[in-house]
């Protein structure tokens, strides 16, 4: 799993961002049975930056914790089989590395910190949660209905628990 990271905050999270993001993202993709090596672009930004992205991309003029910008459209969440026709989906793979380009994630450092404090767990746990949540979005999952939300939450918790990144453990 390759994370292509840019940090506009100058290290505000005080975490090994690329390493932790790769761990959480790889955990999700392993859980989903993704057969490809993958890459994700990650932007760490501040409240102003995430608000501008949210306004531009979604028409919502508000700060949020994380935004996901999928590069692919999935017929079924987490089902990567449509990519087997690599001639049709060749542009989904980086021509140099051969990695599947899943999309982009933007995390608001300030919101990650405040939510970690609000929920009573570590910043490491909150950041890993946001990455896992976003990689599920990049893999076709959503939480528009209660059933979808429940499935995403269960997958997130399963992955983070397997990685030892629990609410009370860190």
C-alpha positions in Angstrom: 0.0 0.0 0.0 1.4 3.3 -1.0 0.3 6.6 0.5 1.2 9.7 -1.5 1.0 12.3 1.3 1.0 16.0 1.4 0.8 17.9 4.7 -0.3 21.5 4.4 -0.2 21.8 8.2 3.5 21.3 8.8 3.1 18.2 10.9 0.2 19.3 13.1 -0.9 15.7 13.7 2.4 14.7 15.2 1.9 11.1 14.0 3.8 8.9 11.4 1.0 9.9 9.0 2.1 7.9 6.0 2.9 4.7 8.0 -0.4 4.8 10.0 -2.4 5.6 6.9 -0.8 2.7 5.0 -1.5 0.3 7.9 -5.2 1.3 8.1 -5.7 1.4 4.4 -4.0 -2.0 3.9 -6.1 -3.4 6.7 -9.3 -2.4 4.9 -8.2 -3.7 1.5 -7.1 -7.0 3.1 -10.5 -7.3 4.7 -12.2 -6.7 1.4 -10.0 -9.1 -0.4 -8.6 -6.6 -2.8 -6.3 -8.5 -5.2 -4.2 -5.5 -6.2 -1.4 -3.4 -4.8 -3.0 0.0 -4.3 -2.2 3.7 -3.8 -4.1 6.6 -2.3 -3.3 10.3 -2.3 -3.6 11.8 1.2 -3.9 15.5 2.0 -3.6 16.7 5.6 -5.1 20.1 5.8 -6.5 22.6 8.3 -10.1 23.8 8.9 -9.9 26.5 6.2 -8.5 24.0 3.6 -11.1 21.3 4.3 -13.9 23.8 4.3 -12.8 25.0 0.8 -12.6 21.5 -0.5 -16.0 20.7 0.9 -17.5 23.8 -0.6 -15.9 23.2 -4.0 -16.5 19.4 -4.3 -19.8 19.0 -2.5 -21.4 22.5 -2.3 -21.3 22.3 1.5 -19.8 25.4 3.1 -18.7 23.7 6.4 -15.7 22.2 8.1 -15.7 18.4 8.2 -13.3 15.8 9.4 -12.5 13.9 6.3 -13.4 13.9 2.6 -13.1 11.0 0.2 -12.7 11.3 -3.6 -13.1 7.9 -5.3 -11.3 7.3 -8.6 -13.5 4.3 -9.4 -17.2 3.6 -9.6 -18.1 0.2 -8.0 -21.2 -1.8 -9.1 -21.0 -3.5 -5.7 -19.1 -2.1 -2.6 -15.8 -3.8 -2.1 -16.1 -6.0 -5.3 -12.9 -5.4 -7.3 -13.8 -8.1 -9.9 -14.9 -5.5 -12.5 -11.2 -4.5 -12.8 -10.3 -7.9 -14.2 -10.8 -6.5 -17.7 -7.6 -4.5 -17.5 -7.8 -3.3 -21.1 -11.0 -1.5 -20.3 -9.8 -0.3 -16.9 -6.2 0.3 -17.7 -6.4 3.9 -16.6 -7.3 2.7 -13.1 -3.7 1.5 -12.7 -0.6 3.6 -12.4 1.4 2.9 -15.6 4.7 3.0 -13.8 4.0 1.0 -10.6 1.0 -1.0 -11.7 -0.8 0.0 -8.5 -4.5 0.5 -8.4 -5.2 4.2 -7.9 -8.1 4.2 -5.5 -8.5 8.0 -5.1 -7.9 10.9 -2.8 -8.4 11.5 0.9 -8.3 14.8 2.7 -8.1 14.9 6.5 -8.6 17.9 8.7 -5.9 17.8 11.4 -7.8 20.1 13.8 -11.0 18.0 13.6 -9.1 14.8 14.0 -7.5 16.2 17.2 -10.8 17.5 18.6 -12.7 14.4 17.8 -10.0 12.2 19.5 -10.4 14.3 22.6 -14.2 14.4 22.4 -14.4 10.6 22.0 -11.9 9.9 24.6 -9.4 8.0 22.5 -5.9 8.6 21.0 -5.2 10.7 18.0 -3.7 7.6 16.5 -7.0 5.8 16.8 -9.0 8.7 15.4 -6.7 9.2 12.4 -6.7 5.4 11.6 -10.5 5.4 11.9 -10.8 8.3 9.4 -8.5 6.6 7.0 -10.3 3.2 7.3 -13.6 5.1 6.8 -12.3 6.9 3.7 -10.8 3.8 2.1 -14.2 2.1 2.4 -15.7 5.1 0.6 -12.9 4.7 -2.1 -13.9 1.1 -2.4 -17.6 1.8 -3.1 -19.1 1.9 0.3 -21.5 4.6 1.6 -23.6 5.2 4.6 -26.8 6.8 3.2 -29.0 4.2 4.8 -28.9 2.7 8.3 -28.0 -0.7 6.8 -25.1 0.8 4.8 -23.9 2.7 7.9 -24.1 -0.4 10.0 -22.0 -2.4 7.5 -19.4 0.3 7.2 -19.1 0.7 11.0 -18.8 -3.0 11.5 -16.0 -3.2 8.8 -14.2 -0.3 10.3 -14.3 -1.7 13.8 -13.2 -5.2 12.6 -10.2 -3.8 10.8 -9.1 -1.5 13.6 -9.5 -4.2 16.2 -7.5 -6.7 14.1 -4.8 -4.0 13.8 -4.9 -3.5 17.6 -6.0 0.1 17.2 -8.9 0.2 19.7 -10.7 2.9 21.5 -9.4 1.8 24.9 -6.2 0.2 23.8 -4.4 3.4 22.7 
